[in-house]
Amino acid sequence: MKHLFLPFLAWFKQVNGDTLKADLFAGLTGAVIVLPQGVAFAAIAGLPPEYGLYTAMITPIIAGLFGSSLHLISGPTTAISLVVFSTISRYADAGSPQFIQLVLTLTFLAGVYQLALGLMKMGKVVNFVSHTVVIGFTAGAAILIATSQTKHVLGIKIPQGESFLHTWLDIALGFPQINPYILSVASFTILSALVMKHYLPKMPHLLFGMVMGSLASIALGGEYHGIKYVGEIPGHLPPFSLPELSFETLKQLASGAFAVALLGLIEAVSIARSIATKTHQRLDSNQEFIGQGLSNVIGSFFSSYAGSGSFTRSGVNFSSGAKTPMSAIFAAIFLALIVILVAPLAAYLPVAAMGGVILLVAYNLIDTHHIKHILESSKSETSILATTFFATLFLELEFAIYMGVILSLVIFLMRTSLPNISTMAPDPNEPRHKMAEVADIGLKECPQLKIIRIDMSIYFGSLNKVQTELAMISEQQGIKHILIIGESINFIDLAGAEMLIQEAKRLKAIGGGLYIQGVKNKVFDFMDRIDFLADFGDGNVFSSKEAAIHSLTLRLNHSICSNCRLRIFRECRQLPGAAA
């Protein structure tokens, strides 16, 4: 129980001199990487640059201490930043005090949602949401982010709040007005970062690109040619802040906050799981929900906006040799020291260079490998990808997230509503006449008794498929006795139980019966609780196939058996006409 509220006690026992050394190096690497990212992400969120850095200091510490993953690094992310901006920009001007206040409230409320879901043990809900939702949303967000930065890298004036299509129309119309100095600084920033990444992939290429862009602006005399600068960043630790917690404001932001919470949880758990497959760590999704929720709730009181798990920083953290969440704590500490020392230098950072860096970030968000794999391998996942992607481009961002999640759940329910139903028969080549699928090896079947195996579950969603199959067997094939092998049935709900009782009574009325064999203990316990056996028939439920076949062969029409030459059951030898 103590590990639920103080989960760091579990991994803190692993900390020693070797792990501290590894985590220290990984933390330093992470701090250098997040410095330019934090500034860039804050710009995407419509916040002053220091808020991205504050988020990168507070969020990873809380999430690391109260989460479950040993390698997940939380903080500002591109997708979350874009949703934050989209949600709050309709109520206040970007960067204004009111905008910042509403962002903190949104962060607090998103954290409350996440924390509540974690405490209610809803972590497994993420299992039912396809990761394709994140891939599609992130790809769409990347294009929106790139679109939003075109005015900064081209020097074209574009009205605030333009839609995706209108922005590109304005770009096309304003193409002759491109400022060559601004474009040169942005291009040089991108080129410098790409060269650094190619030749020195382990070095902080984004930071290098920013520095080179600043030098290019100085060399070109940027201030005389319309080049704007980010401005000096306050060189201090995250100050205390207070979200606006009035009922009216909370009501206003409730929907957007839930979208932020949902996207943040899907991101964080997906990243944590992808790393856990390499480290063989067992994750606790509920604990991860709690960690993400606390990081946002506490962060909102320390000038941090909504964060989540970072694909880039978590991957770098793992590849850098991190052993425990101490690496996240070290990264936050190093970042604080760096900010105090170098914050004044942001006064020389051109907005064009920042735009170039954000374009690179946006490009790296598009997971072309997985998108290609999805398009080639699954039509249902392709539909989720396309729906989320286009909804992100043309609809409200939180609605795009909801659409992707809902479609993902609908497809999951559709799959479970069509359980696999296989026809079974004894295999005469097996010593104990073990049951096998008829279609696999062309087994012969009893003309009076149909044996089927139902995979997955019998619940309200799958009733139609199961009931249709039972009706087809009795009406089209003329078989009145049906035995269901229940070893693969995960659960039966009340509607499923009522349907089975109804079918049992229908078959009994025409001189046959419905029988079940080998259900799991939890399924049998449920049947017992609802007095299923009383209506279904206690003698119609069997614990073994041998007992079922022995009992059911005695209930068949023996006049038909006497003329039957198939004799697929061993029990058929004792029936009339066996010697014929």
C-alpha positions as CSV (number, residue, x, y, z in Angstrom):
1,M,0.0,0.0,0.0
2,K,2.8,2.4,0.8
3,H,4.1,2.0,-2.8
4,L,0.8,3.2,-4.1
5,F,1.3,6.7,-2.6
6,L,5.1,6.6,-2.4
7,P,6.1,4.4,-5.4
8,F,9.7,5.8,-5.4
9,L,10.3,3.7,-2.3
10,A,10.3,0.6,-4.5
11,W,13.0,1.8,-6.9
12,F,15.0,3.9,-4.5
13,K,16.4,0.7,-3.0
14,Q,18.2,0.1,-6.4
15,V,20.1,3.4,-6.1
16,N,23.9,3.0,-5.6
17,G,27.1,4.6,-6.8
18,D,26.9,3.0,-10.2
19,T,23.3,4.0,-10.9
20,L,23.9,7.5,-9.7
21,K,26.8,7.9,-12.1
22,A,24.8,6.6,-15.0
23,D,21.7,8.7,-14.1
24,L,23.9,11.8,-13.7
25,F,25.3,11.5,-17.2
26,A,21.8,10.8,-18.6
27,G,20.4,13.7,-16.7
28,L,23.0,16.1,-18.1
29,T,22.3,14.9,-21.6
30,G,18.5,15.3,-21.1
31,A,19.0,18.9,-19.7
32,V,20.9,20.0,-22.7
33,I,18.3,18.5,-25.1
34,V,15.3,20.0,-23.3
35,L,16.7,23.5,-23.2
36,P,15.8,24.4,-26.9
37,Q,12.8,22.1,-26.9
38,G,11.3,23.8,-23.8
39,V,11.6,27.2,-25.4
40,A,10.2,25.9,-28.7
41,F,7.3,24.1,-27.1
42,A,6.3,27.1,-25.0
43,A,6.2,29.1,-28.3
44,I,3.8,26.5,-29.8
45,A,1.6,26.8,-26.6
46,G,1.5,30.5,-27.0
47,L,3.4,31.1,-23.8
48,P,6.6,33.1,-22.9
49,P,9.6,30.8,-23.4
50,E,10.4,30.5,-19.7
51,Y,7.2,28.5,-19.1
52,G,8.4,25.6,-21.3
53,L,11.6,25.5,-19.1
54,Y,9.6,25.7,-15.9
55,T,7.5,22.7,-17.1
56,A,10.7,20.8,-17.9
57,M,12.0,21.4,-14.3
58,I,8.9,20.6,-12.3
59,T,6.9,17.9,-14.3
60,P,9.7,15.3,-14.7
61,I,10.5,15.3,-11.0
62,I,6.9,14.7,-9.8
63,A,6.1,12.2,-12.6
64,G,9.4,10.4,-11.9
65,L,8.8,10.1,-8.2
66,F,5.1,9.1,-8.4
67,G,5.0,7.2,-11.8
68,S,5.9,3.6,-12.4
69,S,8.3,3.7,-15.4
70,L,12.1,3.8,-14.6
71,H,12.9,5.6,-17.9
72,L,10.0,7.8,-18.9
73,I,10.8,11.5,-18.9
74,S,7.8,13.9,-18.7
75,G,7.6,17.5,-19.5
76,P,6.4,19.8,-22.3
77,T,5.5,18.0,-25.5
78,T,4.6,19.2,-29.0
79,A,1.1,17.7,-29.2
80,I,0.1,18.8,-25.8
81,S,1.4,22.3,-26.4
82,L,-0.7,22.6,-29.5
83,V,-3.8,21.4,-27.8
84,V,-3.2,23.9,-25.0
85,F,-2.8,26.8,-27.4
86,S,-5.9,25.7,-29.4
87,T,-8.0,25.4,-26.3
88,I,-7.0,28.7,-24.6
89,S,-6.5,31.0,-27.6
90,R,-10.3,31.2,-28.1
91,Y,-10.6,32.9,-24.7
92,A,-7.5,35.1,-24.5
93,D,-4.6,36.5,-26.5
94,A,-1.5,34.3,-26.6
95,G,1.1,35.3,-24.0
96,S,-1.2,37.7,-22.1
97,P,-1.6,37.4,-18.3
98,Q,-5.1,36.1,-18.8
99,F,-3.9,33.5,-21.3
100,I,-1.2,32.3,-18.8
101,Q,-3.7,32.1,-16.0
102,L,-6.1,30.0,-18.1
103,V,-3.3,27.7,-19.2
104,L,-2.5,27.1,-15.5
105,T,-6.1,26.3,-14.8
106,L,-6.3,24.0,-17.8
107,T,-3.2,22.2,-16.5
108,F,-4.7,21.8,-13.0
109,L,-7.9,20.5,-14.3
110,A,-6.2,18.0,-16.7
111,G,-4.1,16.8,-13.7
112,V,-7.2,16.3,-11.6
113,Y,-8.8,14.2,-14.3
114,Q,-5.6,12.1,-14.7
115,L,-5.3,11.6,-10.9
116,A,-8.9,10.6,-10.5
117,L,-8.6,8.0,-13.3
118,G,-5.5,6.6,-11.7
119,L,-7.1,6.4,-8.2
120,M,-10.2,4.7,-9.8
121,K,-7.8,2.1,-11.3
122,M,-8.8,3.0,-14.9
123,G,-5.3,2.5,-16.2
124,K,-6.3,-0.5,-18.3
125,V,-8.7,1.8,-20.3
126,V,-5.6,2.9,-22.4
127,N,-5.3,-0.7,-23.6
128,F,-8.5,-0.3,-25.6
129,V,-7.3,2.9,-27.4
130,S,-5.1,2.2,-30.4
131,H,-1.7,3.9,-30.4
132,T,-2.6,4.8,-34.0
133,V,-4.7,7.6,-32.5
134,V,-1.5,9.2,-31.2
135,I,0.4,8.6,-34.5
136,G,-2.4,10.2,-36.5
137,F,-2.9,13.1,-34.1
138,T,0.8,13.8,-33.9
139,A,1.2,13.7,-37.7
140,G,-1.7,16.2,-38.1
141,A,-0.3,18.3,-35.2
142,A,3.1,18.4,-37.0
143,I,1.6,19.9,-40.1
144,L,-0.4,22.4,-38.0
145,I,2.8,23.4,-36.1
146,A,4.8,23.8,-39.3
147,T,1.9,25.9,-40.8
148,S,1.9,28.1,-37.7
149,Q,5.7,28.8,-38.1
150,T,5.7,29.7,-41.7
151,K,5.1,33.4,-40.9
152,H,8.2,33.4,-38.6
153,V,10.5,31.7,-41.2
154,L,9.2,33.7,-44.2
155,G,8.5,37.0,-42.7
156,I,4.9,37.1,-44.1
157,K,2.2,38.8,-42.1
158,I,-0.6,36.4,-41.4
159,P,-3.7,37.4,-39.2
160,Q,-4.0,35.7,-35.8
161,G,-6.4,32.8,-35.5
162,E,-6.5,31.8,-39.2
163,S,-7.6,28.2,-40.1
164,F,-5.3,25.7,-41.6
165,L,-6.5,26.3,-45.2
166,H,-6.7,30.1,-44.8
167,T,-3.2,30.2,-43.5
168,W,-1.8,28.5,-46.6
169,L,-3.9,30.8,-48.8
170,D,-2.4,33.8,-47.1
171,I,1.1,32.3,-47.6
172,A,0.4,31.8,-51.3
173,L,-0.9,35.4,-51.7
174,G,1.9,36.9,-49.6
175,F,4.7,34.9,-51.2
176,P,6.2,38.0,-53.0
177,Q,6.5,39.7,-49.5
178,I,9.0,37.1,-48.2
179,N,11.8,38.7,-46.1
180,P,15.1,37.2,-47.5
181,Y,17.0,38.0,-44.3
182,I,14.4,36.2,-42.1
183,L,14.3,33.3,-44.5
184,S,18.2,33.1,-44.5
185,V,18.4,33.0,-40.7
186,A,15.7,30.3,-40.5
187,S,17.3,28.2,-43.3
188,F,20.8,28.5,-41.8
189,T,19.4,27.4,-38.4
190,I,17.9,24.3,-40.0
191,L,20.9,23.5,-42.1
192,S,23.3,23.9,-39.1
193,A,21.1,21.6,-37.0
194,L,20.9,18.9,-39.7
195,V,24.6,19.0,-40.3
196,M,25.3,18.6,-36.6
197,K,22.8,15.7,-36.4
198,H,24.4,14.0,-39.4
199,Y,28.0,14.2,-38.3
200,L,27.7,14.3,-34.5
201,P,24.3,12.6,-33.8
202,K,24.9,12.5,-30.0
203,M,25.4,16.2,-29.7
204,P,22.5,18.7,-29.1
205,H,21.8,19.6,-32.7
206,L,18.8,21.8,-32.0
207,L,20.8,23.9,-29.5
208,F,23.6,24.2,-32.0
209,G,21.1,25.3,-34.7
210,M,19.8,28.1,-32.4
211,V,23.3,29.3,-31.6
212,M,24.2,29.3,-35.3
213,G,21.0,31.1,-36.2
214,S,21.8,33.8,-33.6
215,L,25.2,34.3,-35.1
216,A,23.8,34.5,-38.6
217,S,21.4,37.2,-37.5
218,I,24.2,39.2,-35.9
219,A,26.3,38.9,-39.1
220,L,23.4,40.0,-41.3
221,G,22.5,43.0,-39.0
222,G,19.2,41.4,-38.2
223,E,17.7,44.3,-36.2
224,Y,18.0,46.5,-39.3
225,H,16.3,44.1,-41.6
226,G,13.1,43.2,-39.7
227,I,14.4,40.3,-37.7
228,K,12.7,40.0,-34.3
229,Y,14.2,38.4,-31.2
230,V,12.7,36.2,-28.5
231,G,13.9,38.5,-25.7
232,E,15.6,37.8,-22.4
233,I,14.3,34.9,-20.4
234,P,14.0,35.4,-16.6
235,G,17.0,33.6,-15.1
236,H,15.3,32.2,-11.9
237,L,13.6,29.1,-10.7
238,P,9.9,28.5,-11.3
239,P,7.9,31.0,-9.3
240,F,4.7,30.1,-7.3
241,S,1.5,30.6,-9.3
242,L,-2.2,30.2,-8.7
243,P,-4.6,28.8,-11.2
244,E,-8.0,30.5,-11.6
245,L,-10.3,28.0,-9.9
246,S,-13.7,29.7,-10.1
247,F,-16.6,27.5,-11.1
248,E,-17.2,29.4,-14.3
249,T,-13.6,29.0,-15.5
250,L,-13.5,25.3,-14.6
251,K,-16.8,24.8,-16.5
252,Q,-15.4,26.7,-19.5
253,L,-12.2,24.6,-19.7
254,A,-13.6,21.2,-18.7
255,S,-13.9,19.7,-22.1
256,G,-10.5,20.9,-23.3
257,A,-8.8,19.8,-20.1
258,F,-10.2,16.3,-20.5
259,A,-8.8,16.1,-24.1
260,V,-5.4,17.2,-22.7
261,A,-5.6,14.7,-19.9
262,L,-6.6,11.9,-22.3
263,L,-3.9,12.7,-24.9
264,G,-1.3,13.0,-22.1
265,L,-2.1,9.6,-20.6
266,I,-2.1,7.8,-24.0
267,E,1.3,9.4,-24.8
268,A,2.9,8.7,-21.5
269,V,1.7,5.1,-21.2
270,S,2.5,4.3,-24.9
271,I,6.1,5.6,-24.5
272,A,6.6,3.9,-21.1
273,R,5.4,0.6,-22.6
274,S,7.7,0.9,-25.7
275,I,10.7,1.3,-23.5
276,A,9.5,-1.4,-21.0
277,T,9.6,-4.0,-23.9
278,K,13.3,-3.4,-24.1
279,T,14.0,-3.4,-20.3
280,H,11.4,-6.1,-19.4
281,Q,10.0,-3.8,-16.7
282,R,6.5,-4.5,-15.5
283,L,4.5,-1.2,-15.6
284,D,1.6,-0.2,-13.5
285,S,-0.7,1.9,-15.8
286,N,-2.8,3.1,-12.8
287,Q,0.4,4.4,-11.1
288,E,1.5,6.1,-14.3
289,F,-1.9,7.9,-14.4
290,I,-1.3,9.0,-10.8
291,G,2.2,10.2,-11.6
292,Q,1.1,12.2,-14.6
293,G,-1.9,13.7,-12.7
294,L,0.2,14.8,-9.7
295,S,2.9,16.3,-12.0
296,N,0.2,18.5,-13.7
297,V,-1.7,19.4,-10.5
298,I,1.5,20.4,-8.6
299,G,3.1,21.9,-11.7
300,S,0.1,24.3,-12.1
301,F,1.1,25.9,-8.8
302,F,4.7,26.4,-10.0
303,S,4.3,28.1,-13.4
304,S,4.2,24.9,-15.4
305,Y,1.8,24.0,-18.1
306,A,0.4,20.6,-19.1
307,G,3.0,18.0,-19.8
308,S,3.3,14.4,-20.6
309,G,5.8,11.7,-21.6
310,S,8.3,12.8,-24.2
311,F,9.2,10.5,-27.1
312,T,12.5,12.1,-27.7
313,R,13.8,12.7,-24.2
314,S,12.6,9.3,-22.9
315,G,14.4,7.6,-25.8
316,V,17.6,9.6,-25.2
317,N,17.3,8.9,-21.5
318,F,17.2,5.2,-22.0
319,S,20.0,5.1,-24.7
320,S,22.2,7.3,-22.4
321,G,22.2,4.5,-19.8
322,A,19.7,5.8,-17.2
323,K,18.9,3.3,-14.5
324,T,16.3,4.9,-12.3
325,P,14.1,8.0,-12.3
326,M,16.9,9.9,-10.6
327,S,18.0,10.7,-14.1
328,A,14.8,12.8,-14.5
329,I,15.6,14.6,-11.2
330,F,19.2,15.3,-12.3
331,A,18.0,16.6,-15.7
332,A,15.6,19.1,-13.9
333,I,18.4,20.2,-11.6
334,F,20.9,20.7,-14.4
335,L,18.3,22.5,-16.5
336,A,17.7,24.9,-13.6
337,L,21.4,25.7,-13.3
338,I,21.7,26.2,-17.1
339,V,18.8,28.5,-17.2
340,I,20.2,30.7,-14.4
341,L,23.5,30.9,-16.2
342,V,22.4,31.3,-19.9
343,A,18.9,32.8,-19.7
344,P,20.1,36.4,-20.6
345,L,21.5,35.0,-23.9
346,A,17.9,34.4,-25.2
347,A,17.8,38.2,-25.9
348,Y,20.0,37.4,-29.0
349,L,17.8,34.5,-30.2
350,P,16.0,35.4,-33.4
351,V,12.3,34.4,-33.7
352,A,13.3,33.1,-37.2
353,A,15.8,30.7,-35.7
354,M,13.2,29.5,-33.2
355,G,10.8,29.0,-36.1
356,G,13.4,26.9,-37.9
357,V,14.0,24.7,-34.8
358,I,10.2,24.2,-34.4
359,L,10.0,23.1,-38.1
360,L,12.6,20.5,-37.4
361,V,10.6,19.4,-34.3
362,A,7.5,19.2,-36.4
363,Y,9.2,17.1,-39.1
364,N,10.5,14.6,-36.5
365,L,7.0,14.2,-35.2
366,I,5.8,12.4,-38.3
367,D,6.3,8.7,-37.7
368,T,6.6,7.7,-41.4
369,H,7.8,4.1,-40.5
370,H,4.7,3.3,-38.5
371,I,2.3,5.2,-40.8
372,K,3.6,3.1,-43.8
373,H,3.2,-0.1,-41.8
374,I,-0.4,0.8,-40.8
375,L,-1.4,1.7,-44.3
376,E,0.0,-1.6,-45.6
377,S,-1.2,-4.0,-42.9
378,S,-4.6,-2.9,-41.5
379,K,-7.7,-1.3,-43.0
380,S,-9.3,-0.7,-39.6
381,E,-6.1,1.0,-38.2
382,T,-5.8,3.0,-41.4
383,S,-9.3,4.3,-40.8
384,I,-8.4,5.4,-37.3
385,L,-5.2,7.0,-38.6
386,A,-7.0,8.9,-41.4
387,T,-9.9,10.0,-39.2
388,T,-7.6,11.4,-36.5
389,F,-5.2,13.0,-38.9
390,F,-7.8,14.9,-41.0
391,A,-9.9,15.8,-37.9
392,T,-6.7,17.3,-36.4
393,L,-6.2,19.4,-39.5
394,F,-9.8,20.6,-40.1
395,L,-11.6,20.4,-36.7
396,E,-11.1,21.5,-33.1
397,L,-8.1,19.6,-31.7
398,E,-9.9,18.2,-28.6
399,F,-12.7,17.0,-30.9
400,A,-10.0,15.3,-33.1
401,I,-8.7,13.4,-30.1
402,Y,-12.2,12.4,-29.0
403,M,-13.0,11.2,-32.6
404,G,-9.8,9.1,-32.7
405,V,-10.4,7.5,-29.3
406,I,-14.1,6.9,-30.0
407,L,-13.4,5.3,-33.4
408,S,-10.7,3.2,-31.8
409,L,-13.1,1.9,-29.2
410,V,-15.8,1.3,-31.8
411,I,-13.5,-0.8,-33.9
412,F,-12.4,-2.7,-30.7
413,L,-16.1,-3.4,-29.9
414,M,-16.8,-4.5,-33.5
415,R,-13.9,-7.0,-33.3
416,T,-15.2,-8.4,-30.0
417,S,-18.7,-8.5,-31.3
418,L,-17.7,-11.0,-33.9
419,P,-16.2,-13.8,-31.9
420,N,-14.5,-16.7,-33.8
421,I,-16.8,-19.7,-33.8
422,S,-15.1,-23.0,-34.9
423,T,-16.7,-26.4,-35.6
424,M,-14.9,-29.2,-33.6
425,A,-14.9,-33.0,-33.9
426,P,-12.8,-35.8,-32.4
427,D,-9.6,-36.6,-34.3
428,P,-9.4,-40.3,-34.9
429,N,-5.6,-40.1,-35.3
430,E,-5.2,-38.9,-31.7
431,P,-5.0,-41.6,-29.0
432,R,-7.7,-40.0,-26.8
433,H,-9.7,-38.7,-29.8
434,K,-8.7,-35.1,-28.9
435,M,-10.9,-32.4,-30.3
436,A,-9.7,-30.5,-33.4
437,E,-11.1,-28.0,-35.8
438,V,-13.0,-29.7,-38.6
439,A,-11.9,-27.2,-41.2
440,D,-8.2,-27.7,-40.5
441,I,-8.0,-31.4,-41.3
442,G,-11.4,-32.3,-42.8
443,L,-12.8,-34.2,-39.9
444,K,-16.1,-36.0,-40.1
445,E,-19.0,-34.7,-37.9
446,C,-21.9,-36.3,-36.1
447,P,-25.1,-35.7,-38.0
448,Q,-27.0,-35.2,-34.7
449,L,-24.6,-33.3,-32.4
450,K,-22.8,-30.1,-33.4
451,I,-19.7,-29.2,-31.4
452,I,-18.6,-25.6,-31.6
453,R,-15.9,-23.6,-29.8
454,I,-16.6,-19.9,-29.1
455,D,-13.5,-17.7,-28.7
456,M,-13.6,-14.4,-26.8
457,S,-16.8,-13.5,-24.9
458,I,-20.5,-13.8,-25.0
459,Y,-21.8,-10.4,-24.1
460,F,-24.4,-7.8,-25.4
461,G,-22.1,-6.9,-28.3
462,S,-21.6,-10.4,-29.6
463,L,-25.1,-11.8,-29.0
464,N,-26.2,-11.4,-32.6
465,K,-23.3,-13.3,-34.0
466,V,-23.6,-16.2,-31.5
467,Q,-27.4,-16.4,-31.8
468,T,-27.3,-16.3,-35.6
469,E,-24.8,-19.2,-35.6
470,L,-26.9,-21.3,-33.3
471,A,-30.0,-20.7,-35.4
472,M,-28.2,-21.6,-38.6
473,I,-27.1,-24.9,-37.1
474,S,-30.6,-25.9,-36.0
475,E,-32.6,-24.5,-38.9
476,Q,-30.3,-24.9,-41.9
477,Q,-28.3,-28.0,-40.9
478,G,-31.2,-29.6,-39.0
479,I,-29.0,-30.4,-35.9
480,K,-30.9,-30.1,-32.7
481,H,-28.1,-30.8,-30.2
482,I,-25.4,-28.3,-29.9
483,L,-22.4,-28.5,-27.5
484,I,-20.4,-25.3,-26.8
485,I,-16.8,-25.8,-25.8
486,G,-16.4,-22.9,-23.4
487,E,-12.7,-23.0,-22.6
488,S,-11.9,-19.9,-24.7
489,I,-14.9,-17.8,-23.4
490,N,-13.5,-15.0,-21.3
491,F,-16.7,-13.9,-19.7
492,I,-20.5,-14.0,-20.1
493,D,-22.6,-11.0,-19.2
494,L,-26.3,-11.0,-18.1
495,A,-27.5,-10.4,-21.6
496,G,-25.4,-13.3,-22.9
497,A,-26.7,-15.6,-20.2
498,E,-30.3,-14.7,-21.0
499,M,-29.6,-15.5,-24.7
500,L,-28.1,-18.9,-23.9
501,I,-31.1,-19.8,-21.7
502,Q,-33.5,-18.7,-24.5
503,E,-31.6,-20.8,-27.1
504,A,-31.6,-23.8,-24.7
505,K,-35.4,-23.6,-24.3
506,R,-35.9,-23.2,-28.1
507,L,-33.8,-26.3,-28.8
508,K,-35.4,-28.3,-26.1
509,A,-38.8,-27.4,-27.5
510,I,-37.9,-29.1,-30.8
511,G,-36.4,-32.2,-29.2
512,G,-32.8,-31.1,-28.8
513,G,-30.7,-29.1,-26.4
514,L,-27.9,-26.6,-25.8
515,Y,-25.0,-27.7,-23.7
516,I,-21.8,-26.0,-22.4
517,Q,-18.5,-27.7,-21.4
518,G,-15.3,-26.4,-19.8
519,V,-16.1,-22.8,-18.8
520,K,-13.6,-20.9,-16.8
521,N,-14.0,-20.6,-13.0
522,K,-14.9,-16.9,-13.1
523,V,-17.6,-17.6,-15.8
524,F,-19.0,-20.5,-13.8
525,D,-19.1,-18.3,-10.6
526,F,-21.1,-15.7,-12.5
527,M,-23.5,-18.4,-13.7
528,D,-23.9,-19.6,-10.2
529,R,-24.6,-16.1,-8.8
530,I,-27.4,-15.4,-11.3
531,D,-29.0,-18.9,-10.9
532,F,-28.2,-19.6,-14.6
533,L,-28.2,-23.4,-14.1
534,A,-31.7,-23.5,-12.8
535,D,-33.1,-22.2,-16.1
536,F,-30.4,-23.6,-18.5
537,G,-30.4,-27.0,-16.9
538,D,-27.9,-28.3,-14.4
539,G,-27.4,-31.5,-16.5
540,N,-26.5,-29.4,-19.5
541,V,-23.2,-28.0,-18.1
542,F,-20.2,-30.3,-18.1
543,S,-16.7,-30.1,-16.7
544,S,-15.0,-32.3,-19.2
545,K,-15.4,-33.2,-22.9
546,E,-15.5,-36.9,-22.0
547,A,-18.4,-36.5,-19.6
548,A,-20.2,-34.3,-22.1
549,I,-19.9,-36.7,-25.0
550,H,-20.8,-39.7,-22.8
551,S,-24.0,-38.0,-21.6
552,L,-25.0,-36.5,-24.9
553,T,-24.6,-39.7,-27.0
554,L,-27.2,-41.3,-24.8
555,R,-29.7,-38.4,-25.6
556,L,-29.4,-38.7,-29.3
557,N,-32.0,-40.4,-31.6
558,H,-30.7,-44.0,-31.6
559,S,-32.8,-44.9,-34.6
560,I,-30.7,-42.5,-36.6
561,C,-27.5,-43.8,-34.9
562,S,-28.3,-47.4,-35.9
563,N,-28.0,-46.4,-39.6
564,C,-25.1,-44.1,-39.1
565,R,-21.7,-45.3,-40.5
566,L,-19.6,-42.4,-39.3
567,R,-19.4,-43.4,-35.6
568,I,-17.0,-40.6,-34.8
569,F,-17.3,-41.0,-31.0
570,R,-15.9,-43.9,-29.0
571,E,-19.2,-44.1,-27.2
572,C,-20.9,-44.9,-30.6
573,R,-19.6,-48.5,-30.2
574,Q,-22.1,-49.2,-27.5
575,L,-25.0,-47.8,-29.5
576,P,-27.4,-49.9,-31.6
577,G,-26.0,-51.0,-35.0
578,A,-22.4,-50.6,-33.9
579,A,-21.5,-54.1,-35.2
580,A,-23.0,-53.4,-38.6
